[in-house]
Every structure is written in structure tokens, then in C-alpha cells.
Amino acid sequence: MTKVGLIGLGYWGPNLARVLNQTTRCEFTACCDLDPQRLKKTLRQYPGLKGFESVEDLLSSDIDAVVVATPISTHFDVARRALHSGKHVFVEKPLADSSPRARELTEIAQARDRRLMTGHTFVYSPPVVKVKELIDSGALGDLQYLSFSRVNLGLYRKDVDVVWDLAVHDISILLYWLDESPISAGSFGRSCVQSFKRDVAYLWFQFPGGTIASCEVSWLSPQKMRRTCVVGSKRMVVYDDTDPSEKIKIYDRGVIVHQPENFGEFQLTYRTGDMVAPNLANTEPLLIEIEHFLDCIATGETPRTDGRFGAKVVSAIEMAEKFDWQREDQLVAA
């Protein structure tokens, strides 16, 4: 039975502690946080845990794997130390704060034969997996474009802007669905509340196969929205993660272009067919994700969101940030 320790008990750490305690696939034996109050609270909730106030002390214990839920700026250092200590490592998204660092973690894990996995939870969500099946089966036809909207009021974060907080989810879904990396990208946004930290942003991507995608993210919206539209030549899909009963809706809709019979003739037919909402499993994605990590440790299998995948997500973010339409030099060049 794999012995697992959790590093970081802040915003997301308690959720990870809950599923680590819930699953029967590991022994959740230790936790670590620099804040003594957070540590005491967790130890009261899970009395069987060993508590550590330093990462070094936890890594020196008898654990086999660690789950890292610390601030993004610390992911690289904590994960690197864990890998060099011989531990399997799960790192909450994103894998690191730069693609070179993400790739270095991947190389260390490969050299030491340890499993390295990035916590892109939505990739393990049953609705997202279902859309992947529809795309791969050809049921949607040729993909034409995708649009993502992920907006809400808060939570404002001190360590990163809205792109690194929210857009990373949609980019991971996008790369998982298309199984390819973008060839070009761009972005623009605005810092409305906190200086030098965007709380609203728009990103767009173009892929080798011709598919394009747009992504809207915001911490400054009156409503919470988690809506994705996937448009194919045969069918269209709307994925709404806030819908309690029908998260996936498949529309048999589209446009049919008729070949003109004479010069000047132009005809289009709009196809409006049935809408189908498939039945989906109700298993919690976070539990699926953690158990996948544990299974990969046991079998040696490569995680679906391994280090390489995590590095590709970080690279896509960097590509979009590199071309910012608000920079005057790039506006002139464009």
C-alpha cells in the first residue's frame, strides 16, 4: 500500500486531504504546512496523520509519494526536492511557473523512474472524457472552433493572475481534446482591481489541424459560468459544468453548403436536428484523478497528465502571454 504525504494545507489542500483519506488505494500518513494553525486543524480532523512543519522532515519520513498543493511559485522547488528524495510526485496545476522548469521536473522524474503527475482535475471529469470520446470517434466531424468561458466573482489570488488561475483549466482541456499543441496564440486583458495582475483576460489559439479556440476568463463577473462550445462539421456540443443534470448536450445542427448549379447561385441549408444529453457517471473528478495517480505508481503506467503534458500546458500559456495585443510594439508589428 502506497504511503502518501500531503504538502500544503491552504485553499485546495483540504480537498486533497479529504480524497486521500477517502480512497482505499493508499495510506494517507502525513501532512506538512508552514502555518502551525493549518497543521493543527488538519491533525484534529485526521488524528492518525503525522504532522510536519518542514518539507525536509516530511520527505525524510517513510512516505512513498507526495501530493504538492503549495503556491505555484514553489511547485518547482518542492517537486524537485521530492523527486530527488525518491518520491513519486503529484503537483497541483500548473506543474511549474515556467516551461523550462516544468521540463526539468519531467527529466528528473524520468531519470529517477518516478511517476510525476500534474493535477489537471478537469481532464478526469466524466463530461470532459465524454467529449474526448466524441471527438476521437469522429461523431462531431472535423473540428472547426471551440470557445471557453470561465468567469466568476473572485476568488482573487495573491500569487498569480487570472490566466494562471483559471485559463490553465481550459487550456488543459483543450490540449487533452485535440492531442496537439498550438502553433500560434495571443492574449489581452486588464487589471481592474489589483495593479499589475489581470483579473479579466481573453486568449486565443490556432492548432496545426486548422482548429481555432478562444478562452475568456475573469474574476470580475456577476455570475459564475463554466461553459464550453465545441463546433464540428457534423455536430456541436455544449459542455456546461454548472448544469446539475445535463452537463453535456450534443446538437445535431450545422450548415450545409449546396454546390451552385449556375454562376451567381449561392445556397445554404441550416440543419436543425435533435439534441441529446448523454448519461454521465457522477464520480468526483478529484477522486478519479488521485486514484489514477496511485494506479500509475502501482503499475508503472504513464499518467494521463504526466510531466510532459503539464509542461505543454505551461508552454501554451507562455505562448499566449508572449503576444499581448496591448503592447504597443506588437500592435505596430501587427
N, C-alpha and C positions, 0 to 999 in steps of 0.2 A: 504494500500500500504506500503510495507516494505521500511523503510528508511535505506540507506546503506552509510557507510563511507569507504573510501579507505586509508589505511596506507602504505606509501611507494610509491614514485613517480620516482624511478630510472629507471633501464633498462626495466623492464616489467610493471611497474606501469601505464605508459601512455596507453598501450594496454588495460589494465583492465578498466581504466577510460573511454576509448572510448566505450567499450561494455556496461559498466554500464550506460553511457549516452544514448546509442542506444536502449537498451531494454525498453519495456513499462511495465515490471513486477515489477519495483521498482522505488523509488525516490532516485536518486544519489544526496545526500545533502551535503556531507562533505568530506574533504581530509586532510591528515596530512603528513608532511615530516620535518625532522630536517634541511634540506637545504632551506633557505629562497628563493633562486633563483628558485629552482624547484617549490616551492609552488606558487610563484608569476606567473610563467609561466603557471601552470595549472589553476590558478584562472582567468588569462586572457582568456584562452581557454574556460573555463566553468564559466562564470560570476555568475551564480546562486549558486555556492558552497560556503560553509563556510570553511575557511582555518584555520588549527591549526598547531602550531609548536611543540606541545607535545601530546603524546599518551593519557595521562591522561585527557587532556582537551577535546579531541575528544570523549573519552569513557564517559565523563560526559555529553555530549550533548544528544539530543533526538533521536539518531540513534537506530535502532533495530538490525543491523548486521554490521560486518566489514569484509573487504577483506584485507588480510595481504600480502604485497609484499615487505617485508624488507629483508635484508641479512639473510641467513639461520641460522647463529648463534643466531639471535634474535627471530626466529619464536616461540620458546617455551615461552619465557618471554612475548612477545606481545600477543600471543594467550591465554595464561593463564590469563593474566590480563583482556582481553576482555571477556572471559568466566565467570570469577568471577564478572564481571560487568553486567552479564545477557545478553550478546550479542550472537547472532548466529555468527559463525566464519568460514570464508573460508581462508585457508592458502595455498599460493603457494607452489609447490613441492620443496623439500621434507617437510613433516609435521614438522620434528624436526631434530636436528643433532645427535640424538641417539634414539634407540628404547625404552629405559625406559622413556625418556621424551615424546616420541610420545604416548606411552601407558598411561602416566599420563594425558595428554590432553584429551584422549578418555574417561578416567574415570571421569574427571571433567565435560565434556560435558554431559555424561550420568547422572551423579548425579544432574546436574542443568537443565536437559531436554532441552538442546540447541543443535542445529544442528552444527556439526563440519565436515567440508569437506576439503579434500586435492585437490589442483589444479593440478591433473594429466591430462592435457588437451588432450593428445592423446587417452585416454580411451573414450573420447567423439567424436573422429573423425569418420566420416562415414565409411572410409575404414577399420579402426580397428574394428568397430562394425560389419561390414560385415564378416570379417574373424572369429570373435567370433561366428557368426551365422553358418558359415560353419563348424567350429569345433564342436559346440554343436549338430548340426543336424546329424553328422556322415558322412557328404559328403566327408570328407578328409580321412576317415578311422581312424585307430589307428595312433596317432601322434608318429613319430619316432625321429625327431630332428628339432630344429629351430635355425637359425643363424641371428644375427642382426649386421648391420654395420651403425654406426652413426658418420661420420667424416666430418671435415671442417677445414678451416684455421681460428683459433680464434672462438669466442671471448674469450681471456684469462680473467679469473676472479681472483680477489684478495682473495676472501673469501674461495673458495673451489677448489678441483682439478677436473679433467675431469670426474671422476666417479660420483661424487655428482652432477655435472652439466648436463652431457649428459646420462650416463648409467641409471640414475634414470628414464628417459623416457622409455627406453626399458624394464627395469625390471617391471615397472607398466603395460605395455602392456602384458608382459609375464604372470604375475600373474593374470591379468584380463582374458586372453585367457584360461589359464589352470585351474583357480579357485582352485589352491593349492599352497602351499609354498614349496620351495626346501628343500631337505633333506641333500644336500651337495653342496658346492660351493668353488670356488677358483679364484685367480686372479694373474696377474703380470702386470707390467707397467714400465714406465720410465719417469723421469723428464728431458726433453731435454732443455727447455728454462728457466724455473724457478726452483731454487733449492727446493727440498722437496715438490714439487707439481706436481704430474703426469699430463702430457699433452697427453699421449697415454697409453691405458690400454686394457687388454683382460680379460674378465670374463667368467666363465662357471658355469653351474648349472645342477643338477640332481634332478628329481622330483619323488614323490612316485610311480607314474604310469609307470615309466621307461623312460619317455621322457627326453632328454638332450637338453641343449641350450647353445649357445655361443654368446658373445657380444663383439664387437670391437668398441672402442670409441677413438676419437682423436681430439685435437685442432690443430694438425700439419699435415694437409693433403692438397695437392694442389687442390683437388676437394671436393665439398660438396656431401655427399652420405647419403641417408636415405633409406636403402634397407634391407628388411627382407624376409627370405625364410622359409616357413613352409612346411615340408615334411611329408606327411601321407602315409599310406599303399595303399590308393585308388587314391588320387590326391595330387598335390603340388600347393602351392600358392606363388607368389612373390608379395610383397607389396612394392612399390617404392613411397615414399611420394613426391619425386621431379618430378615425371612424371605428366605433366599438364593435361593429358586427360585419362590415363589408370593406375590409382594408384594400382588397384588390377588385377592380371592376374592369372586365375585358369588353371592349366595344367593337362590334363588327361594323366599323364605319370607315369611310375613306372617300377618295375621289377617283373616278375612272375617266381616263382621257381616251376619247374615241379618235381613231385615225381620220383626218379630213378626207372627204371624197372629192373636193374641188378647192381651188385656191380661194382663200379667204374664209373658209369654213372652220369654225372652232367650236368643239362641243365637249362639255364636261358633264358627267353624271355623278351626283352625290349619293353614295351608298349609305343607307341608314338601316343597319340590321339590329340584331338582338344584343342585349347587354347580359353578360354572365358574371356572377360573383362566386368564385370557387370557394369550397370549404377548406379552411386552413387550420393547421394544428395550433393549439393555444399554449404551447410550451414557451416559457420565458426565454428570450434570446440570450440573456446573460448566463443562464444556467447551461444552455446548449453550448455556448462559447467556452465556458470554463471546463465542461466535461470533454469537449473536443481537445482542449489543451492537454488534459490528463490522459486521454486516449492516445494522443500522439507521443507522450512520454513513454507510455507502456508499450506501444507498438513500433516506435521509431518512424512513424509516418510524418510527412511534412505537413505542418498546419496550413489550413486554407489561407489564413492571413499571416504568413510567416514573415521573417525579417525582410525578405525581398519585396513582398507585397507592401509592407509598411513603408519601405524606402521609396517605392513607386508613388505612393500617396503623397509623401513629403515632397518629392520631386515635382509632382503636378501642382501642388500649392505654390512652390517656388517659381514655377514657370508662369503661373497666373499673376503672381505678385511682381515678377520681373518687368512685365509690360503693363504699366499702370497708365491708363488714359488721362489721368490728372496731371502727370508730369509734363511740363511744357516742352522739354526736348523730344519726348516721344510723340506729342501731339504734332509738332512741326514735322517730324520724320514721317508720321502717318499721312 
